[in-house]
Amino acid sequence: MATSAPPKQQQVGIIILGNAGAGKSFLCNLLIGGERFKTAFSPRSVTTRTEFHRINGDNGKQLLVYNIPGLIESNQERINENKREIKKAFKDCPYSIVLFVWGNNGGRIQNDDVITFKALYAAYQFPESSLAFVVNNLPANRPVEYDAAFVVALEDALTPQKYPIEEFIFVEQIDPQSADAKQKFERPRLLLLQLIDEHQPAPQVQHQDIQLDLGQLDELRKILQEQMEAAKIDQEALLARIAATTKSIEALREANKRQIHKLKKRLKKKDAKIEWLTDKLEKTQREHEESEKNRQREERTHQPAQTTEAVTTRTKQGPCFFDVADYAASLLMK
């Protein structure tokens, strides 16, 4: 008997947007706790088609983690293809949380990231409660003001839109080949889970087409660069903003430590539930195997066992299967 797909309202999407090279695939893998998507450490790692990973949660709910191609490319055909892939993801799973991933170049924002975000925001007008940001691939030994300078520059670039510092997390570079890579992956994964947990899925409605053409890019880059240079004229005011933002980020990190501590406790409870369900599954399977052996034995001797029907009736219902590898869905879906 075929299993029908759950209704759309039972599906919650985590849609990860950003340009090629921003590290979207890495964050998807970090979230699901496995190597589902090709990353920059793999050959041919650039995402050219929408990919998603399905996580089965409680009460028939499903969490769909989407890894979507970037928007800006070197030819118009690829840009148009990326627009279609982005539109397809939102059409398939409109009830979603959106994460936009910012790359960086020596602590400076990438102009193309800003252009991409503005084009996507104009098309979808993401509800504030469902939108969050990841500043990715940061050097571990960066100066204390590094993150604040990035956020201040982003504020100037995104004017008039304004987003509080609480909507951001900062993820450092991790060498997957290092001896302590597994331990280093834990903190950004918890940060990512916490960021998602603090946001609410919302219907993502397309209000207009994604308006971006290759011929516009040079002019858009020029306008943005002029806007950024104008914001730097008053150096004293700029430094004051960076200092104030640095304090806000430090306070946010302290708050995150407390929230992550609570999150770890919740995850431990989930681990305990998984262990219990796994034990239950193994026990049910053992009972079923034993019942099957008894049935075959009785068939051979033509003496049906009295207890066979009771056990068979129970096992016909099937064991309580649970996605042991991934429990994020039940954690994230309120």
SULQUI-V998434 format. One record per backbone hydrogen bond with DSSP energy under -1.0 kcal/mol. NH is the residue of the N-H (numbers start at 1). CO is the residue of the C=O. If there is no record, write none. Layout:
nh & co
NH & CO
NH & CO
This chain:
nh & co
10 & 7
11 & 8
12 & 62
13 & 95
14 & 64
15 & 97
16 & 66
17 & 99
22 & 19
27 & 23
28 & 24
29 & 25
30 & 26
31 & 27
32 & 28
33 & 29
34 & 29
36 & 34
42 & 39
51 & 67
53 & 65
55 & 63
57 & 61
61 & 58
62 & 10
63 & 55
64 & 12
65 & 53
66 & 14
67 & 51
68 & 16
79 & 75
80 & 76
81 & 77
82 & 78
83 & 79
84 & 80
85 & 81
86 & 82
87 & 83
88 & 84
89 & 85
90 & 86
91 & 87
92 & 88
93 & 89
96 & 94
96 & 202
97 & 13
98 & 130
99 & 15
100 & 132
101 & 17
102 & 134
105 & 108
108 & 105
114 & 110
115 & 111
116 & 112
117 & 113
118 & 114
119 & 115
120 & 116
121 & 117
122 & 118
123 & 119
124 & 120
125 & 121
130 & 127
131 & 128
132 & 98
133 & 167
134 & 100
135 & 169
136 & 102
138 & 171
142 & 139
146 & 143
149 & 145
150 & 146
151 & 147
152 & 148
153 & 149
154 & 150
155 & 151
156 & 152
157 & 153
158 & 154
161 & 158
167 & 164
168 & 165
169 & 133
171 & 135
173 & 138
178 & 175
181 & 178
184 & 180
185 & 181
189 & 185
190 & 186
191 & 187
192 & 188
193 & 189
194 & 190
195 & 191
196 & 192
197 & 193
198 & 194
199 & 196
200 & 129
202 & 96
204 & 94
207 & 123
208 & 123
212 & 210
216 & 213
220 & 216
221 & 217
222 & 218
223 & 219
224 & 220
225 & 221
226 & 222
227 & 223
228 & 224
229 & 225
230 & 226
231 & 227
233 & 230
235 & 233
238 & 234
239 & 235
240 & 236
241 & 237
242 & 238
243 & 239
244 & 240
245 & 241
246 & 242
247 & 243
248 & 244
249 & 245
250 & 246
251 & 247
252 & 248
253 & 249
254 & 250
255 & 251
256 & 252
257 & 253
258 & 254
259 & 255
260 & 256
261 & 257
262 & 258
263 & 259
264 & 260
265 & 261
266 & 262
267 & 263
268 & 264
269 & 265
270 & 266
271 & 267
272 & 268
273 & 269
274 & 270
275 & 271
276 & 272
277 & 273
278 & 274
279 & 275
280 & 276
281 & 277
282 & 278
283 & 279
284 & 280
285 & 281
286 & 282
287 & 283
288 & 284
289 & 285
290 & 286
291 & 287
292 & 288
293 & 289
294 & 290
295 & 291
296 & 292
297 & 293
298 & 294
299 & 295
300 & 296
301 & 297
302 & 298
303 & 298
311 & 307
312 & 308
313 & 309
314 & 310
315 & 311
316 & 312
318 & 315
321 & 319
324 & 322
331 & 327
332 & 328
333 & 329
